[in-house]
Each structure stands twice: as C-alpha cells, then as structure tokens.
Amino acid sequence: MFPSHGFGSFCAATPTSGDSSTVGEQARVNPALTQDEQTFVDELIAGLTAIPAWYAHMGPANAAGPAPVDLSMPRPVDPAELAERLAAGEWVIDLRSRTAFAHRHLPGALNFELAIATFVTYVGWLVPWGAPITLIGETAEQVADARRELVRIGIDRLAGAAIGSPEALAAGREPVSYPVSDFAGLAAAMAADPDLVVLDARRTDERAGGGVRGSRHIPIHDLPGRIDEVPDGDVWVYCGSGYRASIAASLLARTGRRPVLVDGGYDDPGTGAAAVGLHDASAR
C-alpha cells in the first residue's frame, strides 16, 4: 500500500516516511485509522491556508472523468489581434522570466513565469474559471509546455497563442518596462522616502510572521479584486521569492501604476528583509 494524498490539502495530509507500507503498519500508525473522525478532520484542516480557486473545480472534473486531451498548439494570434485582446483587458499571459518581462513587455500583458507547479497554481488561482487565456511565448516549445501544464488542472481551451519578442508582437505599440531591485534597494528607497508605498503579496499565514515595516498586505490571490486599495504612482512589491511579486507588478502596471519588482527571497540569509533591517515582526 502506498501513502496517498489527503483530501483538501495542497499535497498530503500527514507526513510519511518511506515509499511503501503495509496494511498492518498503517493500522498502527495512520491517523485516519487510529483517531476518531472528528479529531482526524480537525487536525487535517487545522494547518490549511488559503485554497487555490481552481480546487473548487477539481471535484466535478474528476467525477466526470477524463476527456480526450488536446495538446496541439493553440490557434496562432497575430500582432493586430493580440493588440485588441490587450486593449480589451483580457488575460494575456507572458511566459518569460520575470526579469525579461520587467525589462520589456507589451502594455497590458501579465507575467506568469513558466515554472513547474508554481505556474499552474497561480494561473488557476487568479484567472477566473472559463475566462479566455492567450499565451505569449518566446518559442513554440515554451507555449507547448505551458499548455501541457494547464491541461493538468482542467484549463484545456486556450484562446490562442503568440510567439515572438515584444518588439515583434508590438503592432505599433511601444513595449514598456519597470525597474527590478532587491531588498537592499528597497531599504535605500525607504530611507530616501518614508512615505514609499510597499506592497506585500504573500499569503496571510506568511504575513503572520511579520513583514516589511509599513508595508501594505494584499495576498496575490486577492489583488485583482482589491487593486483599488493600492495608491496610484510608484509601488514597490515583494513576496517570498519574487515569483508572486512579478505577477502583482504586472497587474499593477496594467492599471497604470508604476511598480518596482523586489526580486529576491524574503528570508534569504544576507540579502532578505531581515538582513537589510526591514523585517518587522509586528507587521500585520
């Protein structure tokens, strides 16, 4: 018998050692078999944090059973059509690295860097279920990889894809950019401007351990619905690693704000928030 996933959690319910077991061993040690139902349920859900939005669709999809999987390339979208989708505020997702996106991207595009697991988690969490998605990739292989990952969570009807550099896809619109810095740069900027707007895009459980002093906290999965809470103008945005901050920065840029991406690990020794004197344990 192999250890299995717990229901309702990100990955697994109870830590397990080894890669196999026996019914007899599990009868002695598995909480699902040794605890009463209410205790088991209470302990299982006690450590859960915010649940990705696409989890709500997993049950019905699994119950319906798998449909034939289409991994063919999405319909090509030319620069003129891409410009129309961007102008309409559709979910046009640029798959490039966060630093490449910050350096040059199409106005209105959103950055979900193609990284296994993280990519599908946040696309599935932020994009409204069923909303048209257009991918922008540097290569056909990058688009194909993204499509394969999205199919795994039931996003299998893409509106199309465009392949090429921002300049090649611009259709007369000038690509734009925003700065990238680190926590040391943020510390210097805060010292120069005590009223600097700083946004923390981490989850609430992460924020419970503290944050950058004076920062505003809006978890990335809440930001589309709460973006009006962010003042206009310059906004420095950070998270635990830089990945979610890059999504937040692109959302802010799409609304006309001027983001600065803090690209770095919040807890990194030597370079994180605490190392440069920004961590405030009382920040909530």
C-alpha positions, 0 to 999 in steps of 0.5 A, a space after each residue: 500500500 502506498 501513502 496517498 494524498 489527503 483530501 483538501 490539502 495542497 499535497 498530503 495530509 500527514 507526513 510519511 516516511 518511506 515509499 511503501 507500507 503495509 496494511 498492518 503498519 498503517 493500522 498502527 500508525 495512520 491517523 485516519 485509522 487510529 483517531 476518531 473522525 472528528 479529531 482526524 478532520 480537525 487536525 487535517 484542516 487545522 494547518 490549511 491556508 488559503 485554497 487555490 480557486 481552481 480546487 473548487 473545480 477539481 471535484 466535478 472534473 474528476 467525477 466526470 472523468 477524463 476527456 480526450 486531451 488536446 495538446 496541439 498548439 493553440 490557434 496562432 494570434 497575430 500582432 493586430 489581434 493580440 493588440 485588441 485582446 490587450 486593449 480589451 483587458 483580457 488575460 494575456 499571459 507572458 511566459 518569460 522570466 520575470 526579469 525579461 518581462 520587467 525589462 520589456 513587455 507589451 502594455 497590458 500583458 501579465 507575467 506568469 513565469 513558466 515554472 513547474 507547479 508554481 505556474 499552474 497554481 497561480 494561473 488557476 488561482 487568479 484567472 477566473 474559471 472559463 475566462 479566455 487565456 492567450 499565451 505569449 511565448 518566446 518559442 513554440 516549445 515554451 507555449 507547448 509546455 505551458 499548455 501541457 501544464 494547464 491541461 493538468 488542472 482542467 484549463 484545456 481551451 486556450 484562446 490562442 497563442 503568440 510567439 515572438 519578442 515584444 518588439 515583434 508582437 508590438 503592432 505599433 505599440 511601444 513595449 514598456 518596462 519597470 525597474 527590478 531591485 532587491 531588498 537592499 534597494 528597497 531599504 535605500 528607497 525607504 530611507 530616501 522616502 518614508 512615505 514609499 508605498 510597499 506592497 506585500 503579496 504573500 499569503 496571510 499565514 506568511 504575513 503572520 510572521 511579520 513583514 516589511 515595516 509599513 508595508 501594505 498586505 494584499 495576498 496575490 490571490 486577492 489583488 485583482 479584486 482589491 487593486 483599488 486599495 493600492 495608491 496610484 504612482 510608484 509601488 514597490 512589491 515583494 513576496 517570498 521569492 519574487 515569483 508572486 511579486 512579478 505577477 502583482 507588478 504586472 497587474 499593477 502596471 496594467 492599471 497604470 501604476 508604476 511598480 518596482 519588482 523586489 526580486 529576491 527571497 524574503 528570508 534569504 540569509 544576507 540579502 532578505 528583509 531581515 538582513 537589510 533591517 526591514 523585517 518587522 515582526 509586528 507587521 500585520 
